[in-house]
Amino acid sequence: MLLIVLVLTSGNAAAVDSGPVHYTGDAELAASPLVTGTGTEADPYVLNGHNFNCTGSSYGLWLQDTTSHVVVSNCVFLDCDSSTTDLYGYALYLQNVSHVTVLSNSFQFCNYGVVVRDSDNCTLDTNTVTSPGYFGMTVSSSEFVELTGNTIIAGEISAVRGMIVSDSRFVAINDSTILGMSGGISLINSDSLIVHDAYLEARLEYGIYLYNCSDLEIELCTIENVAQSGIYCDVSDHVSINNNTFENITTYGLQCTRSDHISFSDNLVNDTNGAVLVSYSEPLIVTRNTLTNSSGAYGIHLSVVSGRIADNTLLDSYYGIYVVDSHEIDLVGNVVLHAQGMGIDATRCNNVSLINNQVTGGSTICVSGIELNDLDDSVADGNTISGDYYYGIEIWTCNNVTVSFNQIGITGQNGIRANGCTEAGIEVLNNTVQGTLV
């Protein structure tokens, strides 16, 4: 019987299976007894089925400065929970590498699950991170990275965030689940990003946080049980948020500020304080959304330059749509049902068009179906207002505003009421109030 005992120091490229293990360069990978394969695309270097017990270590497996094809699969990383000057408990650390696939691994009780830095053409697929101390997965200063089918689950104490992408481009997050973390996904100083089909919870922060990002698509995600906003977007541009579900959000489904070219379409937002809040942004598209049970504020609250708010359905919101300090806004074909306050309120705006909207009051008498306050060069045309409102359309201190061809059937005091307006300031014509043309 031949017995070979291999004794190596911690951190050496050929260290024993229990970790930590550090490979620098392709040659060290090729020489390792833990690795099979030749490093080509057809026959990658493979580390498969190893257990890295990293108690007291600042890393588990560290791959550095490699360009060969590598697969890390079916490994278990445990208790990587210590920090040094540059390493903070990274269970798997990919530094300046290309063509690495991380597949079906388990990361348990580590400060960080996977850290990708200064790397490209990497894939993280079907991994599970359980009870991370800080972050589940991070990608920084990297490009062409795909995170697919990963699951991150907080322990008894919430870690900080499930995933972070920073200073990177061409990163895709697909089919991922993040449960119980303080925050879901943070995207910072990055561009050309995709988040598809994610399920996110956030105990203390946002479902998805965007800062200084561009060319971003968020689709088919479910964001629920979130302590702040479902999606928070700041100083970003060309962001498309479509076909997502937001449920049980403490503040807003979408909260966006100081951003340009934002599109929010075909989303379902339910049980929020307010569904959509956008400020200091241009242009904005909010279309075909279903927004229900915005119990504490407005279904849609905007302060923007240039926007189209069309074909949305708002049900059981405290107020319906509020547009303030805005310019060049089209509100077209929206349906506001059972708002407790005003159905649609436009205040201190110019060039606002309210066309073919439908507003229906709730079970108790409400203030106004449509409120026009301090507007210039605006029009309300072809809208339908019904239910218990004090006023169907109330007009305050407007200039060059036309109110025409609206259908008003209310049980309150006035179909149309004008306050503080001169005859030159408004034009009211061809409206029908409870069957009478006025």
C-alpha positions, 0 to 999 in steps of 0.5 A: 500500500502506497500512502502519500501525505501532502502537507502544505501551508495555508494559501498555497496554490496546492493547499489541501481540500479544506481551504483556504486555497489561493491560485495565482495564474494559470500555471498554479491551476495546472499544477494543482492536485485538486484540479482536473482538465486542461483549461481550454473551453472544451476541457476547462480546469474543474474544481468539483465536490470539494469542501472548504472549511474556512473558519478563521480565514478571510477567504476560502478559494481565491482565483487570481490573474487567470485567463484559462477556462475554469469551473468551480462546481458542487463545492461547499464553503463554510464559515469564512468569517474573518477579515484582513486589510484587503479581504473580508471573509470572501468565500470565493474570490475571483480577482482579475480572471476570465472565463470562470463558471461557478456552478451549484455551490453552497456558501454557508455562514460566510461574510461574502458568498462570491466576490467578482472583481476586475474580471470578465466573462464569468458566470455564477449559476444555481448557487446557494448562499445561506446566512451571509454576514454582509453580502451574498454576491458582489460584482465590481469593476467587471464586465460580461458577468451573468448571475443566473438561478442563484438563491440568497437566504438571510440568517436570523440576523439580516445581512446587508444586501443580497447582490451588489453590482458596482462600476461594471457593465454588461451584467445580467441577473436572471432567475434569482431569489433573495430572501430576508436580507436587509436589502435586495439588489444594489446597482451602482455606477454601472451600465448595460444591466439586466435584472430578469425574473428575480424574487426579492424581499428586503427587511430594512431597505429597498428591493432594488436600489439604483444609483448612477446607472444607465441602460438598465432593464428590470422585467418579470420580477416579484418584489414584496415585503419590502421596508422601503421602496420596491425600486429606488432610482437616483441619478440614472438614465434609460431605465426600463421597468416592465411587467413586474409585481410589487406587493406589500411595500411600506413606502412606494412601488417605484421611487425615482428622482433626478433621472432621465428616460424612465419607463414604467409599464405593465406593472402590478403594484399592490398594498403600498403607501403610494405606488409611483413617486417620480421627481426632478426627472425627464422624460417619463413614461408610466403606462398600462400599470395596475396600481391598487391599495395605495393607502397612505398617499397618491397612486401616482405622484409626479414632479417632472418635465415631459411625460406620458401617463396613459392607460393606467388603472388605479384602484382604492388609492388615497388620492389618484394621480397628483401632478405638481410643478410639472411641464408638458405632461399628457394624462390619457386614458387612465382609470381612477376608481374609488380614490378617497380624495381627488381623482386627478390633481394638476397643480402649478403646471403648464402644458398639461393635457388630461384626455379621456380619463375616467374617474369614479368616486368611492363609498363616501363623498370625495373632494373633486374628480379633477382638480386644476390648480394654477395651470397655464396652457392646459386642457381637460377634454373628454374625461368621464367623472362619476360618483360622490364628489363635491365637484366634478371638475374644480378650477383654481387660478388658471390661465389659458385653460380649456375644459371641454367635452367632459361627461360629469355625473356626480351627486355632489354640489357642482359639476364644474366650479371655477375659482379666481379665474378671469373669463380670458383665463379659462374656456368651458364648453360642450361639457355634460353635467348629469345629462345637461349640456353646460 
